Amino acid sequence: MFSKLKAAIEHEIPLSTELWERLQASGKIIHLKKNEYLLKAGEVCHHGYFVNRGCLVKTFLNQNGKEVVQGFYIDDAYAFMTEVTSYFSEHESAFQVKALENCELIEFPKTILDDLVTNFPEWAFFFHKITGKGFQNLYMFSAMRLSLSAEEFLLFLYKQHPIYMQRIPDKYIAQFMGVSKEWLSKLKRKILKNG
């Protein structure tokens, strides 16, 4: 159950026996069913997660009650996750995280992750690296969504992030893009027709 996590970490840093034993001892396997919430707005996020299997969506409810998709976490693409604003501020989250498939996650308490950062320089480097990658992805997606037409952005997803198109339901892709599900269907047909 921890083998994917170990491979993901070892891809980035040398993993000492002591650090690996601490991670295994502090990680807890949790399961979510499709449409089950990992975090609801108003809760505080006290954990970091590794997505062993499945995909999740992060949403924001605006003042009008409209759900706005901010991003996705997918086992084979973006497996390290937390609700960043709540995790680092220790305040209530304005975001929600929901399973789009049946999921298996490894959950780590923030207190343990903070302790590992303090006591293992290689973990501090790794933690910094995955946090940085998360922010880079967030800013890149925001820039692309703001600078491209809906059709261009959909092409960007097909070419650069095909796993989104394979694993994320159209409803959430449409919300992520800021278009209706019907408009997304028309764009998909046009793109697929043109190859």
Stockholm file with secondary structure:
# STOCKHOLM 1.0

chainA/1-195         MFSKLKAAIEHEIPLSTELWERLQASGKIIHLKKNEYLLKAGEVCHHGYFVNRGCLVKTFLNQNGKEVVQGFYIDDAYAFMTEVTSYFSEHESAFQVKALENCELIEFPKTILDDLVTNFPEWAFFFHKITGKGFQNLYMFSAMRLSLSAEEFLLFLYKQHPIYMQRIPDKYIAQFMGVSKEWLSKLKRKILKNG
#=GR chainA/1-195 SS CCHHHHHHHHTTSCCCHHHHHHHHHHCEEEEECTTCEEECTTSCCCEEEEEEECEEEEEEECTTSCEEEEEEEETTTCCEECCHHHHHHCSCCSEEEEESSCEEEEEEEHHHHHHHHHHCHHHHHHHHHHHHHHHHHHHHHHHHHHHSCHHHHHHHHHHHCHHHHHHSCHHHHHHHHTSCHHHHHHHHHHHHHHC
#=GC SS_cons         CCHHHHHHHHTTSCCCHHHHHHHHHHCEEEEECTTCEEECTTSCCCEEEEEEECEEEEEEECTTSCEEEEEEEETTTCCEECCHHHHHHCSCCSEEEEESSCEEEEEEEHHHHHHHHHHCHHHHHHHHHHHHHHHHHHHHHHHHHHHSCHHHHHHHHHHHCHHHHHHSCHHHHHHHHTSCHHHHHHHHHHHHHHC
//
